[in-house]
Each structure stands twice: as C-alpha cells, then as structure tokens.
Amino acid sequence: MSTPKGPATTEYLNPPQITVEAGFNARLLVPPGTLYDPLFPIAGERDDIWLNDDGGEENEGGGGIYAISREGSVRALVAVGKMPPPTAIDRAPQSFGPYAGQVFALAQPQKGWSGATANHIILRLDPATWQPVKFAELPAAGSRNRGVAGAGIDMMFGPDSGPFAGRLFAITSSNNAIYEILPSGQASAFVVMDTAKPRQPVCMAFARVNGEERMIVSTANGNFSPRRQVPGFATVTQIGANGRVFPEYLVENLDTPSGLAFAPPGFGSYGGNLFIADIGGIMPIPAPRDQAPPRNGRILRVGSDGQVVSFASGFASPLGLRFIGDRMIVCDVNGDYIGGGIELPDGFVVEIAPS
C-alpha cells in the first residue's frame, strides 16, 4: 500500500458533536489536537485512565501510552516513538502469575505498513519503569493471508475467576484469528474463524450467558474490507473457554461493529446491558486527504429483550469502548487507523456517564 503525500485537510481536527440518550451526559474528555489514534482505555492509578496510541508514522513515528486525568489532561507514560505501535493494552490480573499488575500490549513488530502486515508481538511493561520488553511473538495460523498474524486489533486478559483465568487473548484480523498467550510466554491460536460466517473478529469482552462464562466477540464478517460491506451482515459471536464457537449469535444485523462492553450496575438503569461501538461504514485505508470522513459512528445498546437501539451518535471511527468505574470511555481514531496516512493528532476520547 502506498500512502498519499501532501497535507491532509484540517477538517479532521474539528471537535465532534456527540448526542447521547436522555439521562446521560457525553463529555469530550480529550478533543482532537493531542492524540493520533487513541485505541483502548484501561483503569490506571487513582482516577487516571491509561490508553494506547499507535502514533504517527512519519519522523520518529511509533506508538505511545498515555495517562488521562479526570479533567482531561494528557501525560505521556511511553512517549510517541519509544515503542512499536501498540494496537491494544490491558493490565495483568492476579491469575497471570508473577506479572500481575504489569501492562501488556499487542503491537506491530515495527512501525509503518510493513509492521501492520507482519506477525504481531506481545510486549510487557512494568509501570515502575514503562520500558517495553518483548514477551511473545504470535505464530502464523489459519489460511487467510498465508496465516500471518497481522492487523492486530484487540487484546484482553480472561477474568480472574472462571475458565478463562490465567490467559491473555489477542485478535489479529488479517488471518481471522484469536490467540491465547500463557504466563510462560507460549502463544498459540485459540480460534481461527475461516468460515464464511462468523469471521473477521474485531474486539472482545467476557460475560456469563445462560449460566456459562463466554468470550463475546464482535465479528465483522468481511464488513471491514473495502468495497465489500453488506449492511446488517455483521454479528456478535459467543465462544466457550475451550474454543468452541457457538452457532447462536448473541447479536445480529450489525454494520461495522468494533469495541463492546457490558455496563456495570452503576450505569444508570442499564447495568448489565451490552454496548457496541459501530463505525457505521467502511474505514477507508488510506484515509481521504481532501475531506474528513462522515461522522456516522455510533454507540449501540442491546436491551434485555435483545433489541438493538442507538445510544449515542456523532462519532467518526469509534474503536475502543470500555467501562472505567461507572464511566463509559470511547476512543475514536477519527478515520485514520494505523495505515490511514493522515499525519494529524486527530483522535479524540469521549466520556459518557449518567446525569
């Protein structure tokens, strides 16, 4: 892929206008102008949020990790260019042995498009030093894209209690794979989705469904591929702790779902509801330079009756959706994800909380 040259329109830096359901407030926690591609938030120390950013590709390039205060101030924990671009981060729980409390990152092996399309690696970072150390390399798996574990997206530790405990899971979309990484550093394919449907896993969560702990995965089923989108074809898939893919979808009739999370009890009257970020259209790569893409992204809510309704709108390309305490945090890359080619700090972060 060749990246277009020349400056991109500053339309990318326009602040979003987020509309949210009555009873909730949406706040632009970090407006465009500071972060390149904020991706996945996790709980940091005290009230801080930690998140990863795949960074710019020119000059020093590379990614970084940042702390975001409740007031929205941004502080670099790993400055841009000091680590390979991380696509996801999570903090190890007690069940991950001697590494409990340390931060792990799914990352490209090097910056640029060549790194995005190569087998990804797992990095380990001790918050006492924030020095990235290679922990594992993801092996090739499956048949798509010759099995190369590229185009990493999400990564999450299994909950401390239950059958997923003691395992780290990572998604690479170029080969439709979900990987399992053990405290020993051993990495292997947990699930490869090479069927017609479901395939193309994007983001994950964990929940108890029908009395059983399951991994919940947004499955785009090809809808993230340019020129192939079929409205309503994407799904949310259930996977057991043994790697069994359930034939029953948890949610159907989606467009381009990405991040997903279950609300905590304190999130208004929606405790336990599943929320799904949806881009609302194909994310172009490379991104257009003469005009910013339309802000069709939204956050969907799945009620206890299984119905999917719009909860918040006005986003561009929402990817990372997590609950930090009683706050929903949504990271939006604003149309420029890794290989997008827009060298602007155009990403933004939105906080949604009960009124």
C-alpha positions as CSV (number, residue, x, y, z in Angstrom):
1,M,0.0,0.0,0.0
2,S,1.3,3.4,-0.9
3,T,0.5,6.3,1.4
4,P,-0.7,9.5,-0.3
5,K,1.6,12.5,0.1
6,G,0.8,16.1,0.9
7,P,-1.0,17.7,3.8
8,A,-4.4,16.5,4.9
9,T,-7.4,18.8,5.5
10,T,-7.6,20.2,9.0
11,E,-11.3,19.2,9.0
12,Y,-10.1,16.1,10.9
13,L,-9.4,18.4,13.9
14,N,-13.0,19.7,14.2
15,P,-14.4,18.6,17.5
16,P,-17.3,16.1,17.3
17,Q,-20.8,16.9,18.3
18,I,-21.9,13.9,20.4
19,T,-25.6,13.2,21.0
20,V,-26.5,10.8,23.8
21,E,-29.7,9.3,25.2
22,A,-31.6,11.3,27.8
23,G,-30.4,10.7,31.3
24,F,-26.7,10.6,30.3
25,N,-24.1,13.2,29.6
26,A,-21.4,13.0,26.9
27,R,-18.2,14.9,27.6
28,L,-15.3,15.4,25.2
29,L,-12.5,14.3,27.5
30,V,-9.7,14.7,25.0
31,P,-10.5,16.8,21.9
32,P,-8.7,16.4,18.6
33,G,-5.3,18.0,18.6
34,T,-3.3,15.9,21.1
35,L,-3.6,12.2,20.3
36,Y,-3.1,10.5,17.0
37,D,-5.1,7.3,17.3
38,P,-6.3,6.6,20.9
39,L,-7.4,3.0,20.9
40,F,-8.2,1.1,24.2
41,P,-8.6,2.6,27.7
42,I,-7.9,0.7,30.9
43,A,-8.0,1.8,34.5
44,G,-4.8,3.4,35.6
45,E,-3.7,4.7,39.0
46,R,-6.1,6.6,41.2
47,D,-8.6,8.2,38.8
48,D,-6.4,8.2,35.7
49,I,-7.2,6.3,32.5
50,W,-4.4,4.7,30.6
51,L,-4.7,4.2,26.9
52,N,-2.5,3.3,23.9
53,D,-2.0,5.3,20.8
54,D,-0.5,3.9,17.6
55,G,1.1,7.3,16.9
56,G,2.2,9.0,13.7
57,E,4.2,7.2,11.0
58,E,6.5,10.0,9.9
59,N,9.7,11.3,11.5
60,E,10.1,9.4,14.8
61,G,6.9,7.5,14.4
62,G,5.9,4.6,16.5
63,G,3.3,4.4,19.3
64,G,2.9,5.5,22.9
65,I,0.9,5.0,26.1
66,Y,-0.8,7.9,27.9
67,A,-2.4,8.8,31.2
68,I,-5.6,10.8,31.0
69,S,-6.8,12.6,34.2
70,R,-10.5,13.1,35.1
71,E,-10.1,16.7,33.9
72,G,-8.8,15.5,30.5
73,S,-5.1,16.4,30.9
74,V,-2.8,14.1,28.9
75,R,0.6,12.8,30.2
76,A,2.9,10.5,28.3
77,L,3.8,7.3,30.1
78,V,5.6,6.0,27.0
79,A,6.3,8.9,24.6
80,V,5.5,8.5,20.9
81,G,8.3,6.8,19.1
82,K,9.6,4.9,22.1
83,M,7.8,1.6,21.3
84,P,6.4,-0.1,18.3
85,P,2.8,0.9,17.5
86,P,0.6,-0.8,20.1
87,T,-2.9,-1.7,18.9
88,A,-4.3,-2.7,22.4
89,I,-3.3,-2.8,26.0
90,D,-4.5,-4.5,29.2
91,R,-3.3,-4.9,32.8
92,A,-2.5,-8.4,34.0
93,P,-4.7,-9.7,36.8
94,Q,-3.6,-11.9,39.7
95,S,-4.2,-15.1,37.7
96,F,-1.4,-14.2,35.3
97,G,1.2,-15.3,37.8
98,P,4.3,-13.2,38.5
99,Y,3.2,-10.5,36.0
100,A,0.1,-9.4,37.9
101,G,-0.2,-5.6,37.7
102,Q,2.0,-5.2,34.7
103,V,0.8,-3.8,31.4
104,F,0.8,-5.9,28.3
105,A,0.4,-4.6,24.7
106,L,-0.4,-6.2,21.4
107,A,1.9,-4.4,19.0
108,Q,3.3,-4.3,15.5
109,P,6.9,-5.6,15.3
110,Q,7.9,-2.3,13.7
111,K,6.2,0.9,12.6
112,G,4.7,1.5,9.2
113,W,2.5,-0.6,6.9
114,S,5.1,-3.3,6.8
115,G,4.8,-3.7,10.6
116,A,1.0,-3.7,10.4
117,T,1.0,-6.7,8.0
118,A,3.6,-8.7,9.8
119,N,3.2,-11.2,12.7
120,H,2.4,-9.1,15.7
121,I,4.2,-9.3,19.1
122,I,3.2,-9.1,22.8
123,L,5.1,-6.5,24.8
124,R,5.3,-6.4,28.6
125,L,5.7,-3.1,30.5
126,D,6.3,-2.7,34.2
127,P,4.6,0.6,35.3
128,A,7.5,1.3,37.6
129,T,9.7,1.9,34.5
130,W,7.5,1.7,31.4
131,Q,10.2,0.0,29.5
132,P,8.7,-2.2,26.8
133,V,10.1,-5.8,26.8
134,K,9.1,-8.4,24.2
135,F,7.1,-11.2,25.8
136,A,5.9,-13.3,22.9
137,E,5.5,-13.4,19.1
138,L,2.3,-14.6,17.6
139,P,2.8,-17.6,15.3
140,A,1.1,-17.9,11.9
141,A,-2.3,-19.6,12.0
142,G,-5.1,-20.3,9.6
143,S,-5.2,-20.0,5.8
144,R,-6.2,-16.4,5.1
145,N,-3.3,-14.0,4.3
146,R,-1.0,-17.1,4.5
147,G,-1.7,-17.3,8.2
148,V,0.2,-14.1,9.0
149,A,-0.9,-12.7,12.4
150,G,-1.1,-9.1,11.2
151,A,-3.6,-6.2,11.6
152,G,-3.8,-6.6,15.3
153,I,-6.8,-5.0,17.0
154,D,-7.9,-6.0,20.5
155,M,-6.3,-7.8,23.5
156,M,-7.7,-8.7,26.9
157,F,-7.0,-10.9,29.9
158,G,-9.5,-13.5,30.9
159,P,-11.3,-12.6,34.1
160,D,-9.6,-13.8,37.3
161,S,-12.4,-16.1,38.3
162,G,-13.7,-18.7,35.9
163,P,-12.4,-20.8,33.0
164,F,-10.7,-18.0,31.1
165,A,-8.4,-17.1,34.0
166,G,-4.6,-17.1,33.6
167,R,-4.8,-16.5,29.8
168,L,-4.3,-13.4,27.6
169,F,-6.2,-13.3,24.4
170,A,-5.3,-11.2,21.3
171,I,-7.1,-10.6,18.0
172,T,-5.4,-10.3,14.6
173,S,-7.8,-9.6,11.8
174,S,-5.6,-10.4,8.8
175,N,-5.9,-14.1,9.5
176,N,-9.2,-14.1,11.4
177,A,-7.5,-15.4,14.5
178,I,-7.8,-15.1,18.2
179,Y,-4.6,-16.1,20.1
180,E,-4.1,-17.4,23.6
181,I,-0.9,-16.4,25.5
182,L,0.1,-18.1,28.7
183,P,2.3,-16.7,31.6
184,S,5.2,-18.8,30.2
185,G,5.1,-16.7,27.0
186,Q,3.7,-19.5,24.9
187,A,1.4,-18.2,22.2
188,S,-1.0,-20.4,20.1
189,A,-4.1,-20.0,18.1
190,F,-7.2,-20.2,20.3
191,V,-9.8,-19.8,17.5
192,V,-9.4,-19.3,13.8
193,M,-12.6,-18.1,12.0
194,D,-12.0,-19.2,8.5
195,T,-15.7,-20.0,7.8
196,A,-17.9,-17.7,5.7
197,K,-19.7,-16.5,8.9
198,P,-18.7,-15.8,11.6
199,R,-15.3,-14.4,10.6
200,Q,-13.1,-11.3,10.9
201,P,-13.1,-11.0,14.7
202,V,-12.6,-7.4,15.9
203,C,-13.0,-6.8,19.6
204,M,-13.8,-8.8,22.7
205,A,-15.4,-8.9,26.1
206,F,-16.3,-11.6,28.6
207,A,-19.7,-12.3,30.1
208,R,-21.9,-15.0,31.7
209,V,-24.5,-16.3,29.2
210,N,-27.0,-19.0,30.1
211,G,-25.0,-19.9,33.2
212,E,-21.7,-20.2,31.3
213,E,-18.7,-17.9,31.1
214,R,-18.1,-17.0,27.4
215,M,-15.9,-14.8,25.3
216,I,-18.1,-12.2,23.4
217,V,-16.5,-11.1,20.1
218,S,-17.7,-8.6,17.5
219,T,-17.4,-10.3,14.1
220,A,-17.5,-8.0,11.1
221,N,-17.9,-11.0,8.6
222,G,-16.0,-9.1,5.9
223,N,-17.6,-5.7,6.6
224,F,-14.3,-4.0,7.4
225,S,-13.0,-4.9,4.0
226,P,-13.1,-2.1,1.4
227,R,-16.0,-2.3,-1.1
228,R,-17.4,-5.4,0.5
229,Q,-19.7,-4.1,3.1
230,V,-23.2,-5.6,3.3
231,P,-25.4,-3.6,5.7
232,G,-26.7,-5.7,8.6
233,F,-24.3,-8.7,7.9
234,A,-22.1,-8.3,11.0
235,T,-22.7,-10.1,14.3
236,V,-21.6,-10.6,17.8
237,T,-20.3,-14.2,18.4
238,Q,-20.0,-16.3,21.5
239,I,-17.0,-18.5,22.2
240,G,-16.6,-21.0,25.0
241,A,-13.5,-21.3,27.2
242,N,-12.5,-24.4,25.2
243,G,-12.5,-22.5,21.9
244,R,-15.9,-23.7,20.8
245,V,-17.7,-21.1,18.6
246,F,-21.4,-21.2,19.4
247,P,-23.7,-21.3,16.3
248,E,-26.2,-18.9,18.0
249,Y,-25.2,-15.2,17.6
250,L,-25.6,-13.0,20.6
251,V,-26.5,-10.1,18.4
252,E,-27.2,-9.9,14.6
253,N,-27.9,-7.3,11.9
254,L,-25.0,-5.0,12.6
255,D,-22.9,-3.0,10.1
256,T,-19.3,-2.5,11.3
257,P,-19.1,-3.3,15.0
258,S,-15.9,-2.7,16.9
259,G,-15.5,-2.3,20.7
260,L,-18.0,-3.8,23.0
261,A,-18.5,-3.9,26.8
262,F,-21.1,-4.8,29.4
263,A,-22.3,-1.9,31.6
264,P,-21.6,-2.1,35.4
265,P,-24.5,-1.8,37.8
266,G,-24.0,1.9,38.4
267,F,-24.5,2.9,34.7
268,G,-28.0,4.4,35.2
269,S,-30.7,1.8,34.6
270,Y,-28.6,-0.1,32.0
271,G,-26.5,-2.2,34.3
272,G,-25.7,-5.4,32.6
273,N,-26.6,-4.2,29.1
274,L,-24.2,-4.8,26.2
275,F,-22.9,-1.7,24.4
276,I,-21.3,-1.9,21.0
277,A,-19.4,0.7,19.1
278,D,-20.2,0.8,15.4
279,I,-18.3,2.7,12.7
280,G,-21.3,3.0,10.5
281,G,-19.4,2.4,7.3
282,I,-16.2,1.3,5.8
283,M,-13.0,2.8,7.3
284,P,-11.0,3.8,4.2
285,I,-7.3,3.0,4.0
286,P,-5.6,5.2,3.0
287,A,-7.9,7.8,4.5
288,P,-9.1,10.7,2.3
289,R,-7.0,13.8,2.4
290,D,-9.3,16.4,0.9
291,Q,-12.2,15.9,3.3
292,A,-12.7,14.1,6.6
293,P,-14.9,11.0,6.5
294,P,-18.5,11.4,7.7
295,R,-19.2,11.0,11.4
296,N,-21.6,8.1,11.1
297,G,-20.2,6.2,14.1
298,R,-22.4,5.5,17.0
299,I,-22.7,3.5,20.2
300,L,-25.5,0.9,20.2
301,R,-27.2,-0.6,23.2
302,V,-28.6,-4.1,23.4
303,G,-31.5,-4.3,25.8
304,S,-32.5,-7.3,27.9
305,D,-35.1,-8.0,25.2
306,G,-32.3,-8.4,22.6
307,Q,-33.3,-5.3,20.7
308,V,-30.5,-3.0,19.4
309,V,-31.1,0.7,19.7
310,S,-28.9,3.8,19.2
311,F,-27.5,5.2,22.4
312,A,-25.0,7.8,21.2
313,S,-24.1,9.3,17.8
314,G,-21.7,11.8,16.2
315,F,-18.6,9.6,16.3
316,A,-16.2,9.1,13.4
317,S,-14.4,5.8,13.9
318,P,-15.0,4.6,17.5
319,L,-12.9,1.5,18.3
320,G,-12.1,1.2,21.9
321,L,-15.1,1.0,24.3
322,R,-14.6,0.2,27.9
323,F,-16.2,1.0,31.3
324,I,-13.9,2.5,33.8
325,G,-15.9,2.5,37.0
326,D,-19.3,3.9,36.1
327,R,-17.9,5.8,33.2
328,M,-18.1,4.7,29.5
329,I,-14.9,5.7,27.8
330,V,-14.9,5.7,23.9
331,C,-11.7,6.1,21.9
332,D,-12.2,7.4,18.4
333,V,-9.4,7.2,15.8
334,N,-11.3,9.7,13.5
335,G,-10.9,7.7,10.3
336,D,-7.1,7.3,10.5
337,Y,-6.2,3.9,11.9
338,I,-2.5,2.8,11.7
339,G,-2.1,2.8,7.9
340,G,-4.6,5.7,7.3
341,G,-1.8,8.1,6.3
342,I,-3.2,11.2,8.0
343,E,-0.3,12.7,9.9
344,L,-2.5,14.7,12.3
345,P,-3.2,14.3,16.0
346,D,-6.9,14.0,15.1
347,G,-8.1,11.2,17.5
348,F,-10.4,12.0,20.4
349,V,-11.8,10.5,23.6
350,V,-15.3,10.8,24.9
351,E,-16.7,10.1,28.4
352,I,-20.4,9.1,28.8
353,A,-21.8,8.9,32.3
354,P,-25.3,9.0,34.0
355,S,-26.6,12.6,34.5
